[in-house]
Amino acid sequence: MSDPSERASGHTSAVEHRYEVRSREERYRGRIFDVVTEEVTMPGGGTAQRDLVRHVGAVAVVALDDAGQVVLIRQYRHPVGRHLWELPAGLMDVSGEELPAAALRELAEEADLTAGRIDALVDLHSSPGFTNELVRVYLARDLADVPAAERHERRDEEADLQIVRMALDEAVDMVLAGEITNASAVAGLLAAARARDSGFTQLRRADAPLPR
């Protein structure tokens, strides 16, 4: 497989402007994200202010069972004011936790499942116009149920969470029909279908480096 920079070389200029941060003002600091304003150098010699959200990052999981079904959850999201179809997912907010371990934790907490195999599927910047949030989506297979006595007690919005399984192709149809709009779910489901159709030959190891 060719290097990504080589594949893109015909579509970028020979010299790219280096955007340097001249100043930074913190507007808000929270557990999950911070909001800052940065003054950044622009091409031509000027500067411009950019507001951005610095995020802890997240993981999501396409859990694919032996029958070719994927696990979806339906959860209320207050910023959009409605329930969304999503993948089991969560924040990288546990100190020292590795990405694959976080993905398996979220799969157990939100879908009551374990996985005997997990691979890196796709990475995405969820909304790079204003945040540096990076989400790694994993493909989990060889699924098994978490014993009832060991299941996570879901609270707040998660107490209302619904779990369903459906054929991967049906989930892809929901993406294309605009019924699934969560960014990591859209990316993960389309990537999983592509991976399946190519015999799972392009998957990366679970601890593959994140994009820089």
Order of alpha helices (4+ residues) and beta strands (2+ residues): alpha-beta-beta-beta-beta-beta-beta-beta-alpha-beta-beta-beta-alpha-alpha
